[in-house]
Amino acid sequence: MKEVRFGIVGIGNMGSSHAKNLFDSKINGAVLCAVCDTDPQKRNWAEESLPGVRIYENYSDLLSDNEIDAVIIATPHYLHPVIAIEAFEKGLNVLTEKPAGVYVQKVLEMNAAAEKSGKVFGIMYNQRTNPIFRKAREIISSGEAGELKRVVWIITNWYRRQEYYDSGSWRATWKDEGGGVLINQCPHNIDILQWIVGMPSKVTAHCYYGKYHDIEVEDDVSAFFEFPGGATGALFTSTGENPGTNRLELSCDKAKIVIENGKLSMWKYNLSEKEYRDFSSEDYKSKVSYVFSEYIPEKCDASAHNQILQNFTNSILSGEELISPGYDGIRGLTISNAIHLSDWTGKTVEIPFDDELHKQFLMEKVKESRPKKNTVKDNSIRAGKASSRWDVKW
């Protein structure tokens, strides 16, 4: 195979961005062959903006197109695993937008279908290309910082006005979106958290639904984690605080790392805290020291999505290792599902948890879910101008 022929299901904000990047030959070894959307306005945009690209209304028709090798899924969340499973069954490679799905049980089915197919499977966790997070992961995984004691991420700069939620009847509903800040805004953060420090074993959480907005789902979350090695953690996130905060702290046995305002700061001690814990004041002053350092990337590359897409293409063509394997999507979703389940049950949730119980709670909320009234449809098509989270100082 000399090039990968792509189809895209869903050409809204992110889908149209991927379409333009592929169409404009920004991905080496890749070509855009087909797109699909149920919205006639978006299909009209594709006809005008992507001449020569085949256009479908039904995703099954696109997946049956014999001239595509891979599909990008950029649809509402519940459809991610549904479309992926069908794509794998038809022998296609799959790159899905985040999140992997809405509930773990369905994502397990998707992962099984991917494994059975033997095809390349990726997820658009583009923040894994962020040099700051890659640096933090390198420090933690190398053991340079010692054992993890605590991780805290305050990520409240996802501020949204009511107008955002009123831009579509599907937004912030259990039936169509499947959650709020945990499933929409925060999947990247939750993925990066577990990517750096690993999965927690226990979760205790409180979610607040429609606390700041007229919505069904959570717009404010406080979650507390326990890790297998004894470390603890916390995640605070909201779409109702302005100005918000984006601060990640990693407290370890030999160092403290803080990521905020586009830089990584580290205080690294010459001894572990275990070694100097019982020192006298005199010994502490004479024997303990630290070195302070800062890591500021020369440039934050705004093409993070394209880096994932190029890597996915290379993996199909040459077997390059994936930066963001699709199988990893279940990890972040497991954490967000556990946060919901802890709040719904009022109990600490151990991971792995009862995914059938989580699904039962979710389906009850879906049953009671209602489309938003008085919505104002956003008729704009960004056409390759997807909002960049690099604009936020990660």
N, C-alpha and C positions, 0 to 999 in steps of 0.2 A: 504494500500500500504506500503510495507516494504522498497522498493527502487525505485528510479526514473530511468527509462530507457531512455537514451539520444540518439538523433540523431543530427548530426552537418552538416549544409549546408555550404560548403566553408571550405577547409582545407589548406588555405594559411598560412600566418604568424600567425595570431591570432587563426584561426580555428585549425591549427595543434597543437598549444600550448594547447588549451582547450582539444583537443582529447587525447594528451599524459597525461595530468593531470587526466582526467577521467579514461583512460585506466590503469594508474599506481595507481589507487585507492587512489588518494589524496583528493577526495571529499567523505565524509562519506555519505552513503545512496544513492550513485549514481553509475551507470554503463553505459559504452559506448556500444551501440548496433549497430549503423550505422553511416556512413559518406557519404558525397556526394561532388563531384566536377566535373566540366566539363573538367578539365585539366587531360589528361591521365597520365602525369608524377606524379601528386599528388595522383592519384588513385593507381599508382604503389607503391608510398611510403606507402600509407595506407595498401596495401596488405602485404608489407614486415614488417611494423612496428606495425600494429594493428591486429595481427592474430585473427581470429574468429569474427571480426567486419564486418558486411555487408557493401558493397560498392556500391554506386549508382552514375550514371552519371547525372540523371535528378532529380531535387529536388522534383517534384511532386510524383515521385516513392518513395522517402524516406518518404515523408509526409503521404503516404498511407500505410506505414509499420505498421501493427497492433501491433507490439511488442515494440513500443516506446511511451513514455508518454510526452516527452518534446523535443523541438528542440532549438538548438543554431544557430543563423543566423550570419554568418561571411562572407558575400558576398559583392560585390560592393554596394555602398550606395543606388542607386535607387531601388535595389531589396529588401531592408530590409522590407518596409511595404508590398510589393507585396507578399513575401513569408510568412510574419507573418499573413496576412489576410487569406491566404489559410490554414495555420496551425491552426488558430483558428476555421475555418469552419470545420476542421477535428477533432476537440476536443483535440488539443494539447496545452500544456503549452509552452510559448515562452520566450526565453531570446535572445534579439538582441544586436549585437555590436552597438556602436555609429557610426554615428549619427542615430537618429530615422528614418531619411529619408533625402530627399533633399529639399522638399518643404512641407509647412504646410498642404496644402489641402489633400495630400495623407496620411499624418500622422494622420489627423483627421479621415479618413476612417479606418485606422489601429486601432486607439483607440476605435472607435465605434464597430469594430469587436471583439476586446478584451473584451469590456464590455458585449456584447451580449453573448459571449462564457462562461463567468464566470471563465475562466482559469487564472492561475497565469501568470503575464506579467511583465518581468523585462528588464532592459537595462544595459549594461556593463559600467556604470559610476563608474569605480573602484576607482577614486580619492575621492569618498565620504567616503572611509575607511581610508583616510589619517588622522592621529590623529591631525595634525596641522589645517587642514581645519575644522575638527569636533570641535576642541577647539574654533576656531574663530566663528563658527556658534553658539555654546553654549553661548559665551560671548554676541554676538549681540542679539540673540533671548531672552536672559534672561533680557535684559535691563540694564545690568551692565555698558555698555559703553555709555548709553544714546541714543539720537536720532542720526541717521546717517546724516552726512552732505555731505560727498563725498566718493566715492570709485574709486580708480585708479589702474588698472592692466597693467603694462608693461610686456608683455610676448613675448619677441623677441628672446628667446633662442631655437627657432624651426629651426635653420639654416639647410638649405639643399643645397647641390651642384647640378649642372645641371645633373650630373650622376644619381642622385636619380630620377629626373623627366624623364630621358631617359630610365629608366629600364622597361618601359612598355608603349605601345601605348595609353592605357586608362588613364594614369596618367595625372592629371592637365588639363583635358578636360571637357568642359561643358556637353558633351554627355554622358560620362561614369562616371565621378567623381562628377560632379554637382557643383564644386567650388574648391577653393584652401585652403588657411590656415584656413578659417572660417569653412569649412566642413570637413577637414581632420585632421589638427593638433590641432585646438583650441576648439573643442566641450567640452572637459573636463573642460577647463578654464571657458568657458561661462556658463556651467552648475553649476560649483562651485560658480561663481559670483552670479547667481540668487538664488542658494541654501542658500547662506549666507545672502544676503540683499534683496532678492525679485526681482520681475520683474519690469523693467523700464516701464514708460508709453509713453515716446517719445525717438526716436533715430534719430540722425543726423550723417551721416558718409561719409567718403571718402575712396574708395578702389582704389588700383593701380594694374593693370593687367599686368603681365609679366614685372614688373619694374626691377627685378633683374635676371629673368630667361627667357628662351625661352619657355613660356607657355601661355595658353589662359586665365587662371584664376588669381585670386588675390593672390599676395605674399606680400602685404603690406596694412595694414588697420589702420585707425584712426577713432574711433567711440566715440560719446558723448551721454550720457544718461541723462534723467530727470526722477525722480521717483515720485510717487504719493504724498509722504509727503514733497516734496520740495528739497530733496537731489539731487545731480548731480553725474555724474560718467564719466569715460573714460576708453577705452580699446585700447591699442596700441599693434599690433601684426605683425610679419613679419617672413618670412623664408630667408631673405636676409641680416641679420645682424650677424656679428661674431667678437668678442664674443657678445652674446645677454644678455638680462637682464630678470630676472623673479622676479618681485617685486609687491606685492599686498599691497596697503595702504587703510585702513579704518579709515576715520576721523569722529569722533562722538562728541556729545555734552560734554561727560565726559571723553573721552579717545581717544587715537590714537593707532591703531594696525598696525604693519608692519610685513609682512611675506616675508622672503627672506633668502636664504642660509640655508634652513633647520631648521629655528627657527621662533618663533612668539615673537615679542617684543611688549610690551604694556606700555604706559604712561597713568596712570589712576589718574584723578584729584579728589579731595575731594568735589568739587563743579562743577556744570555744567557751561559751558561757558556763558549761559544766566544769571546766578546769579552774576558772577563777571565781566561781560562785562562793566558795568559802575562804577566799583570800582575806587577809587583814587589809585595812585601809592602806597601810604602808606598802604591802606587796602589790596591791592593785595598782597603785600609782607608779610603782617602779617596773612592774612586769607586763602590764597590759597596755596595749596601744591599738589604734585603728588607723586605717587609711581611707580617706574619703575620695570618691571618684564620681565623675559624671559621664554618661554616654549620651551624646546627642547626635543622631544620624545626620549626615550632611544633607540628605534630601529624603523627604517622605514621598515615595513614588505613588502618584495618583492612579497609576494603572494596576492597582492591586488585583482587580477583577481579571484583568488581562493576563496577569502573571499566573493565576490559577488556571485560566483557560488555555494558556500556552503550555503549561505543565501537563494538563490533562491531554492535550493534543500530542505532546511528546511521548506521553505514556502509551498512547495507542500506537504511535508510529515506531517507537524505539524501546519501549519498556521502562522509560524513566520513572523513578519512584515518585509516587504522588505526594504532594505537599499536604493535601487534604483528602484522604480517602473517604469515600461515601460511607463506609462502615462506621467511621468515627462519629457520624451524625447522631447515633443513638446515645452517645455519652452525654452530650449537653442536654438532649431531650429527656434523658433519664433524670437529670438533676432538676430541670424545670417541672417535670411531672411529679417528682418527689416533693417539690416545694408546694405545688397545688394540693397534693394528697395530704400533706401534713396540715395545711390550713383547713382543708375540708373535714378531716377527721379529728383535728385538735390534738394530734399525737405526733411524737417523733417517728419518722419513717426510716426504716433500715433499707439500704440498697444492697441487693436487688429487692424490690418491693412487689406487692401483689398487683400486677399490671391489669388484671381483670377487674379488680376493685376500682382502680383509677378510671378505667374505661366506663364502668357503671356510673360513677359520679359525673364524669364528663357528659355522658349521653343524657343524663337527667337534666343537666344544664342546657344541652342542645335542644332538648324537647321543649323547654320553657323559653328558649331564645326567640327573639322577635327582631325582624329587620328594623333599622332605625327609620324614624319618620322625619320629614322635613329636611331631607338630605339635599345637598347641592352637588350634582355630579361634576367631577373634574374632567372636562373635555379635552384638556391639554395632553399632548403626547410629547414626551421629553426627547424622544428620538436620539438616543445615544448620550443624553445628558443626565444620567442617573446621579442623584445626589451623592457626594463623596464624603464618607466618614473621615477621610483624611483632613477635612476642614476642621474637625474637632481635634484638639490636641490630645491624642491618645496617651 
